[in-house]
Amino acid sequence: MTADANSAPEPYLRIVGLTKEFGEFTALRDISLQIYEGEFVCFLGPSGCGKTTLLRAIAGLDIQTSGAVEQNGQDISALPPYERDFGIVFQSYALFPNLTVAKNVAYGLENRKISRQDVLGRVAELLQLVGLPDQGDKYPRQLSGGQQQRIALARAIATSPGLLLLDEPLSALDAKVRVHLRHEVKQLQRRLGITTVMVTHDQEEALTMADRIVVMNQGVIEQIGTPEDIYRQPSTSFVADFIGTMNFIPGTAAGPNKVRCGANLLTCETGDLQDGQAVTFAVRPEDIVLQDIQEGAENVFTARIEELEFLGSFVRADLALDTQGEQVLRADLSINLVRRLNIAQGDERPVNIPKERIRIYPGTVSQN
């Protein structure tokens, strides 16, 4: 948030020391998190990391073993789901097959003291909002997967909840529909200004949709940050490996801001690492430079191009930094650069690894 310390807003959703145990298995371990009004936050991580369990704890579907959940200043930790102020969309849509689209959307409204005319007006408004104004008389089976998910979203926001929970809502859709719908969901969330929490294992989905990402692993939070922070400054080797593609090369700290990787000495920020300490050097493939290398630049090496893989708009190159080919960096080069420089397999080329793009992690990291 950009507000100064004196005017910083109170979090809309506050999770404090939340732990969830299933028998002897600890699914969540001492989770603390603050989410602000109007934010779109993604819980991201591999299967079994605890992200869905955390979402279900917020909803009251799985009550936490210990810790607290507060929403809009109220402790809701012990409230049943029907007393909490949220709408939820599941991966499976969970529409009622025997009800029309209009009846599905109206379901949450009809249990409230709202006139029939107001219910019909609200349903029409929501169907217009999700781009399906003429589908009210159809049944879910007559709609495509993308249309069903839009109806599930309309139903979730029908009662104007303060919080929208999305549990992998796009994962059952094919790739093209998923890309289109994630843009629509984000636009709708911005228009409504509703605080939203989405669970996903799809890093591209999180990077394109979230204001902030909560990266989870084995029941704990590894890092919280904006998509750019998470991608550019991964705080742990797990985050670096899970988000995007990352090169990892083992090395040793070799004095202040120096790391030795085989025969090569790299200049980079090393913090308080001890001389001789085992480390892992990490750099993104797109950050390796093969052109316009300035004279006197640091971290310039001669590399042999071992392999080139054409991937449409770019070429992935394997660059050997030593004669044995044991230290290989993967670089992503634009197709135009490859054509302009006439880059070919077997070439030896100068490469530059900008020091500000290097991340160093203590110990040895195995690359997936």
Summary of the structure (lengths in Angstrom):
residues: 368
radius of gyration: 25.0
end to end distance: 34.2
largest distance: 78.7
contacts: 1108
relative contact order: 0.11
helix: 27%
strand: 32%
